[in-house]
Amino acid sequence: MERLSWVAGVAALLVALIASRRSVASRGVPSSSELTERDNEAAASVLVRNLPARNPAFIGRDDLIVSINNALTSGPAVINALHGWGGVGKTQTAIEYSYRYADDYDVVWWFVSEQPQLLAEQYAQLAVALGVAPAGSDTMVASAAARRCLRERQRWLIIFDNAEDPEALRPWIPDGAGHVLITSRRADWRELATPVRVDVLPRAESVALLTRRTDLTGDGAHLLADKLGDLPLALVQAAGFISETSIPIDDYLASLEAGASRILQEGRPASYPLTLPAAVKLAAERVRETDLPAWQLLRLCAALGPEPIPLWLFTGAADRILPTPLSAAVKDPVRLRGSIGLLARLGLARVDKTTIQLHRLTQSVLRSSAPPRTLEADLSRIRSLLVGAQPPDTDDPRYWPTWAALAPHILAIDSVDADEIPFRELVCGLIRTQLKRGEIADGLALIQNLHRRWSARYHQDELTMLHASFLLGHAYYLAGLWPEAQDMDAATYAARLRLLGPDHPDTLESANNLGGSLTRMGNLAAGRALDHDTLARRRRTLGDDHPDTLRTANNFASTLRKSGEFAAAKALHQDTWGRSRRVHGAEHPATLISAFYIGMDLIELGEFEAAYRQLDETHSTLRRVLGESHPATLQCADQLAIAALRRGDRTTAQAILEETLARRREVLGDSHPDVAATATKLAAMDRT
């Protein structure tokens, strides 16, 4: 798969993989041989863009680029999907199109799309660039703002690079009168986009690429292009290796032939061009012979995801995890930079000050060429590295950026084949973090898939399996699937009670959630009894100020309010709020949730002015800490509207409800009960 940012055949893949120098007649579009300073100035005048760098040596593709433009301009909102072999130049064609037609767009934004659950972060970056969200905003808030902005304007181009699953990408396609370009190895995009096949380069253009980048003559370049199958990525990688090492063409061709023979004997899939694995292996062999720490680092990076890998994952690792001599090299910044620089020069990695990144094709080739025992040893080290880098908390927003950096690499490891309990618990921690951040749909999809696959491998009573069941129940609850949540919570609680006893922290965790589910489903008596018992057990075993005790205290106080005991609810919520401020701090999410629960109690007590002040202040802080569209912020906003209405400020109440309804629909979906609840309040106001 391609990805300009990574591997590439030598730094060139980063900047572009070949395209156009022939004249084109359609719509007066200039070929790349006719590009002028005016063209570059037009590209630079795009109001908002984050395009990868343009390749001045782009060769060919004129007809294809013109056909893409004709297709995209044939209607008000058109989607094209460029598909073909990995390394065939889909990404580079999309880049060249974006620059060549830059003056037709006000917004051009590039999304790295292998992991759909990471697209929200990239929409958030777009929102900041568009000026519709400040830097540091909550991901879901900013993402929603960016999509609203696109819906309301024209002249934009969105590129989803390296998309893998049409159905997974579908929810992220923006609405509005703009253009969408997708690159993918898959061809089955017809239900979402118009598929456009991208093929290998014509031989003349392959030869031109090689002769420009190396000292090869026409004959040698022609022979090498033939052996490489005219695949752009393979051509660029081979040219980079020859230029870096000055290897004679005959030696390169002989090595290529031997490598291709081995690959064929090993049964390499046809979807990976033979020449590309051979070129990657030649460069990797060069690393192995000259720099053993670089070789060890390369192998470990091959086992991670194709997104940027934070270098602190290695530099902060315990000595026992990394192999020797890499374990010593990571402690020496100069030595480590030398090894990383070699990988970059040979076209195997992209590096910057804080990260290293491999293209997924390079990773796949390296993994497939490693002996099974070596590969399993590397995967075991990677799992240990990720576990060692696990942040200490899932609930504290201070640690969420670290979780976000680790997320693609945790997800790249198949946790079904990883029996190590610490790694499986790490995956559970990642899912819990997603739910805490308000990324409910993504978290639910991930835990549903994980629970289904783990269920086929592990007994339902296995403890980490029970953790997954607990998270699935919690995700159901947050998604508004309350009957499913109650069933899952009840089953998990029963299993933990039987296996661990009534006072075990895991049992009490399940009891806490089951109490909330029972109350939500209207079984107040059962919910109240369970919450009361859970609170007593947590106070006795953990202490009054333990975060888990405070969580249950909040739940029990809310049950008291729903039972009509408003004064008792307020007293317990206030006590919990004070303790939470001492334990967590004034702006921790748990503290803020206690604060707006007090506002709800005040409404029920008829103290509308005090309720409005409490909820207004809490809502402002929630918007700043969690973001405007976080579910907790929206819950507080809903209650703030009620307080405003009860104090006689109908205009403010209606404005808050209208905004809350729009945000809840965007974040939670139309089928969520909270959306229906807000819509009902708004409709009631319209009738009166």
C-alpha positions, 0 to 999 in steps of 0.5 A: 500500500502506498503512502507518501509519507513512508518508505518509498523508494528512497526519500522520493516516495515521501515526496512523490512517486512519478507523474506527468510530463506529456502535453494534454489537451483537455480543458487547457490543463498544463502537463507537468512539463509545462508547469510554471511558477504561476502554477506553484503560486496558484497551489500556494494560494489555497486557503486551507491545505495540508498536502504532502510535498509535490514531486518535481520529477513526477512522470506520466499520468496526464491522461489519468489526471485529466480524466479524474478532473472531468469525473469530479467536475461532472456533478455537485458532489462526486467521489472517485476511488483510485485503486491498484497495486500497492506502489503503483502510484495512486497516492502520487497521482492524488497528490499531483492532481491536488496541486495541478488543480489547486486553484479550483479549491479553497480547501484541500485536506489530506487524510491518512485513512488506514485506521478509520477510528483515527480520522476524527483526530484528523478532522479536528486538525482540519477544524483548527485550520479552518478556524472553526475550532481552537487548537487543543479542542476536544477531538469530537467537538472539532471533528463535528465542527469541521464537517459542519463547515464543509457541509456549508461551503463549496470548492473543497477537495478531501483526499482519503489516502490508503483507505481499506474498507468502503463501509468503514470509510462511509461515515467519514465522507463529508456532505456538501458540494465538494470533491472526494478522492480516495486511494486504495488497494481495493477495487470494490468501491462502486457503492460509494465511489466511481472506481478508477484503475491506476496501472504501472508506468509505460516503459519509457517513463520508467527508464526516464525515472531511473536515468534521472535518479542514477548514473544508469544508461538507457540500456541498463535502465531499460533492463532494470525497469523490466525486472522491476515490472515498471512499478513506481515504488519499486523503481524509486526504491531501486534508484535510491539504493543504487544511488546510495550504495553505488552498486554496479547494475550487474550486481544489483540485477543478479541480487534481484534475480536471486531474491525474486527466485527465493520469493517465488519459492516462498509463494509470495502473494501476487498482490505484492510485486516481486520486485518490491520485496526484493528491493526492500530486502536488498536495502534491509540486508545493507542495514544488517551488514553495516549497523546492527542496532538499525537492523534490530530497530527496523525489524521492530518497527516492521511489527508496529503500525504504519503510522508515526512511531514515537521514539520514546517507545524505544528510548524509554524501554527497559533494557531487558525488552530490547535486544543487544546492541539496540538496548545500548544504542537507544540510550545514546542519542547520537548513536541512535540518530545515526542508525535512524538516519541510515534507515532514512537514507536507504528509503526504508523509513521516514524520520523526524525529531520525534518519530520514525515511520515505515511504509506498510509495504516495507513492513509487510515485506520485512515481516514475510521475509523473517523466520517465524521464530524471529518474527514471533520474538519481535512481536513479543518484544513489541507487545512488551514495549507497548505494555511498558509505555501504557499511561497510568490512567485512562480517565485523566485527559492529561494522558489521552495524547499518549494513548492516541500516539499508541493507539494505531500500534496497539491496534496493529497487533492482533490481540487474538493471537497474543495470549499475554494478559498484560497486552490484552489488558492494554487493549482493554485500556485503549478501549476504555480511553476511547469511551472516556474521550466520548468516542462512543461509536468507535469504542463500541465497534472495537469492543464488539469485534474484540469480544466476539473474537476473544469469545471464540478463543477464551472461556467466558469466565477467563478474567481478561475476557470478563474485563472485555465483557464489562467494557462491552456492557459499558459501551452499550450503556453509553451508546444508549443500548440500555437493555443490552447493557443491563444483560451484559452487566448482569452476566459479568457481575454474576460471573465475577461474584462467583469467581472473585467474591463480593468484595473484589474490586472487579466485582464491585466495578461490575456491581457499580455499572449494573446498578446504573443499568437497573436504575436507567431501565426503571428498576429503581428498587433493585438499582438503589439496593445494589448501589447502597450495598456497593457503596458500603463495600467500597467504603469499607475495602477502599476508603471513603476517598478512593476514586471508585468509591466516589464513582459509586457515591455519585451513582447512589446519589443519582438513584436517590434523586430519581427516587424522589429523595432530593435533599439526600441526593444533593447532600451526598453529591456535595460531599462527593464533589468536595472529596473529588476536588481533593482527590482529582482536582477541580477540573478532572472529569469526575469532579465536573460530573459531580458538580453538574449532578448537584445542579440537577438536584437543585432543579428538583429542589426548586432552587432554579437560580442556584441550579442555573449558576451551578450548571452554567459554571460547570458547563463552561468548564466542561466545554473547555476541558472535554469539549463542546460535543463530549457527551458529558458536556451535552448532558450538562447543557441539557440540564442547563436549558431546563434550569434556564426555562424554570427561572423564566429565561425561555429564549436562552433555554431554547437556544441551548436545547437547539444547539444541544440537539444538533450536537447530540445528533452528530455525536450520538446518532439519531437513534440514541435515547438522549437525542430523543429526550432533547428533541422532546423537550424542544418540541414541548417548548414549541407547543407552549 
